[in-house]
Amino acid sequence: MTQAFRIENGGLINREKKLSFKFNGKTYFGYEGDTLASALLANGVHLVGRSFKYHRPRGFFGAGVDEPYAVVQLYRNGETEPNIKATEQELFEGLEAKSVNCWPSVNFDIGAINNFLRIFLPAGFYYKTFMWPKSFWYRIYEPFIRKAAGLGVASTKHDNERYEHKYEYCDLLIAGSGPSGLAGAYAAAKNGAKVILAEDKPRFGGSLLTSDVNIGNQSGKDWADGIVAELKTMPNVVVKNRSQIFGYYDHNMLVMSEKVSDHLPSTKKYHPNKRLWYIRAKEVLISSGSIERPIVFGNNDTPGVMLSSAAKEYLKVYGVLVGRKPLVFTNNDSGYETAIEFKKHGVDPVVLDSRENPVSEIIDEAKNLGINIKNSYVVVAAQGYKKVKSADIASISENKKQLGKIENVQCDCICVSGFWTPTIHLASQSGNKTKFKEEIDAFVPGQSKQNEITLGAANGVFSLEETLKTSFTAGSELSKKITENDNKIAIPNVVEKKSSQHDKFWCVPLPKGKNYKRFLDFQNDVAVSDIEIALREGYRSIEHVKRYTTLGMATDQGKTSNLNGLQLVSEIENKVVPAVGHTTFRPPYTPVSIGAIVGREVGKHSKPTRKSPMHSWHEKNNAVFVDAGVWLRPRYYRRGNENLFEGSKREAKNVRTNVGVCDVTTLGKIDIKGPDAAELLNRVYTNAWLKLPVGKARYGVMLREDGIVMDDGTTTRISENHYHMTTTTAQAANVLSHLEYYLQLVWPELNVNVVSTTEQWAGAAIAGPKSRDLLQKLFPNSDVSNEGLPFMGYMEGDLFGVKARIYRISFSGELAYEVNVESDYGNFMWEKIIEVGEEFNIQPYGTEALSTLRIEMGHVAGSELDGRTIPFDNALEGLVSKKKDFIGKRSLQRSAFIAEDRQRIVGVVPLDKQTSIPEGSHLVKDDKAPLPNPKLGHISASCWSVEYDNPFSLAILKDGKNMIGQKLFAMSPLKNKVIPVEIVSSHYVDPKGERVRS
Amino acid sequence: MLYINCPHCGMRSQNEFSYGGDASVKRPELNKEVSDQEWDDFVYNRKSLRGKHLELWQHVSGCRQWIKVERDTATHEIFRTFKADEEVA
């Protein structure tokens, strides 16, 4: 394929490197340095999509981030991404893209029938139409709207790309590398400030790439190249291209998305696709430039109508002619610059200027080049369906109300310039109160709220000389405050052509008898007539008008449409634009990949994974793991073809008959030291702690101030002023914060220190009737007899040379011990226990057997301590001291907490002794009662009792105390089960607790 | 993301901290007779202020100290920060 619209020389593309790419299945060629848009235009392709609502043909309107039309579905390296602007996507070898919002093809689109039905699809159409009947919503309306909505399709496959997050701090962050950004960065860098310069495009220089100016006796582009080259050599400067600062958040935190790999056929090994930068800047210089504004006229969305600055950029940067018979329609001097570029490349443009008799250097140059200029002339309507073929033009009266005789002129593109709109998004996001600047008919930043300053075109300053002067000064001053250096920089000479005043004209009136669509918002198909309807129907606030008509919504966020929309509203409402105000600018400035926002935190990396020191042993011994908070714990150790049920039953039974060992490293451990340690425990726990002797452990329950049980565990007095507290795995971090809160804020007079030692100790619970025999063999020099180490006793021991702590505590209800050693010896301890335990038929057991054992015994755990229960509910009221005060005690007097029929833990056995009761089942009196069937309680935990060989569950049941012996039904609508049950004591096994003391 | 001046560590980003609610709440003394109303005010009742608010934060991923932060709930402006035992004038 020839690139018929590529000029022979010029542009910043690399003509040495030809690239092939596919668009809608057809192969084309472009050059390295092209965007997908410039490469398509070089091939004469203008039709790239269909519009959102009416499916009208759409081409290219801009050349960058402001592009409202050319949104494509991109295919790269086996992945697909929607919502890609062809004007931003750099070309690479093998790129594939497709049009969106059209079926079956962009050339023949069935949906285009909407264009002919458009009289039926005015503003608010969806709100008015899809209301009744209500039952239609889910089945008919919503699927219809979903199908019609959106531009492109998200991939449903796993995203194999990698995304990174980076945190950075700097003195001065500069958004945009145009003249203002470069000057500010250079001055600040010379003062030794830490500078980050961010440019969203691949090339630095901003407007200097396309403007015809001279700085310090060089072309603007050469000057920019020189500055960037020098900045890149400075160690205090980070220079980033392809990096869009899209959000300005609190306390000068800005977020930037760096496209690391999107310009390459595939992401390099070890490289991320995108990198999201969180930048905390002391000062921010916003030099985001400005975006050209369209003038509104009939059929102004026809492919071939585009911004004049875009046409100039395609020509100067990419060497591409957007047409061979261009019509330039302008209300200011910018259009002439585009016309001059066309003329220089041998193309004869016609310029229509709405102004009567403008005079300036630029216009003189255009005249001298012999360009055909028509003053007081406007484009009334573009003609042509899939591409501009001609334009209806007419003279216009001085008051801009009356059109002269309409003439039709041949043209193949219409380059339009309605003056410039400063890009104030970042400034506005920072909380800056923007103000309206009459001279340029646009909003500019006003009073700063954070440490930001906006300069250059983004501040409504279009003179290069002034921009450079203010930006060099700002860069110097801002950095001087931080680094206290003051290196003077000579501001270079500037040669630029002076412009004349623009015409405050933005919308061409409709000729008599014509009803052309005049679009304001090109991405959402919002026309002048839609705004008129919204206002007629009583919408006044600009925010309401926006939501009713969708003006300024979607992926381009109204970059080209907002101001013209405001002009229209203010004109109809007979107000001035500042009185109408603008809608809120919200991040992101441009769409950001969800992948970049998520970063590396996907799948198993979405939270940390914690493993005990014995993890590798568990792995080697066929442990099946389960997530316990962030920990990985063995659920059971599979033997042969066992399933979870069989394996856990075997393990639990072995604990009841022989001895088992369980990894309890995950339990929270807190070291408590200080003369007031006992007093702290006494205030934190519900039971008494002041008289616990050294070498003894005690079980304790702690409450929140609202009386709800927060956590339970044992705490051991290691020495006079030294305690070792254990918490449940899940609450470890909360309990530590809880203790710190009371020590630091409520009772700072207590002389106590607390520190987490969860990771410092590895723990093994040894449980079962043979556990003492095993322990004696592990610690032959210690007296672990019932007298030497009684229930709730503690001692230190020597485990084959390793110092160990031995606690006689039990969660299983059997005679049991817990041995702790320093984490590094965890695996050694475990292997010794297994090795020595062999003669006692020891088996490791996992969390499932652990649960079985504690449920049978009626010991509460997380499923009962669920943030809704008080001590009484868990049959723990015996641990609530009547004598002393403690955290949450006062709340226990609440009437609901002392009600006669207060809920309480009970045991539940199915009548058939066969059917397991699903956890979460509701207990009801009558399984046939009409809904809502009054719920009496719920099943909190279920197991298969290895003691009795039948199912057993725990439940929290209303008036549980008086319900023992009652027959109820356990209902699980989820599992579709109704099970007749009997209520029994929660202490199903060994109700007197003799085994633990044996 | 807020930028909080920890009185112990200096300027740190919000993600190192966890929020702890109204700092002006005072726990009734232990062993003191407390009316229902007084206890409810301590446990449950909080003002939802718009404007200057003295609140608790814990520097959980830093020094683990609880600190007091004077913050505007509408603008997020942070005026002053205090150590746990510092009196707020």
Contacts between the chains, C-beta under 8 A, distances in Angstrom:
chain1	res1	chain2	res2	distance
A	167	B	13	7.7
A	249	B	1	6.2
A	250	B	1	6.7
A	250	B	2	5.7
A	250	B	3	7.7
A	250	B	76	4.6
A	251	B	1	7.2
A	251	B	2	5.6
A	251	B	3	3.8
A	251	B	76	7.2
A	251	B	78	7.7
A	252	B	3	7.3
A	253	B	1	4.9
A	253	B	3	7.0
A	253	B	13	7.7
A	278	B	1	7.2
A	280	B	3	6.4
A	280	B	13	7.0
A	431	B	75	7.4
A	449	B	75	7.7
A	683	B	30	6.7
A	705	B	27	7.7
A	705	B	42	7.3
A	705	B	43	5.2
A	706	B	43	5.3
A	706	B	44	7.6
A	737	B	18	7.4
A	737	B	58	6.1
A	737	B	60	6.8
A	740	B	58	7.1
A	740	B	64	6.1
A	740	B	65	8.0
A	740	B	66	6.5
A	741	B	20	7.2
A	741	B	58	7.4
A	741	B	66	6.0
A	744	B	65	6.5
A	744	B	66	4.6
A	744	B	84	4.4
A	744	B	85	7.7
A	745	B	56	7.2
A	745	B	66	5.4
A	745	B	84	5.2
A	746	B	27	5.1
A	748	B	84	7.0
A	748	B	85	5.5
A	884	B	31	7.8
A	885	B	30	4.3
A	885	B	31	4.6
A	890	B	28	7.6
A	890	B	34	5.6
A	890	B	39	5.0
A	891	B	39	7.1
A	891	B	43	6.5
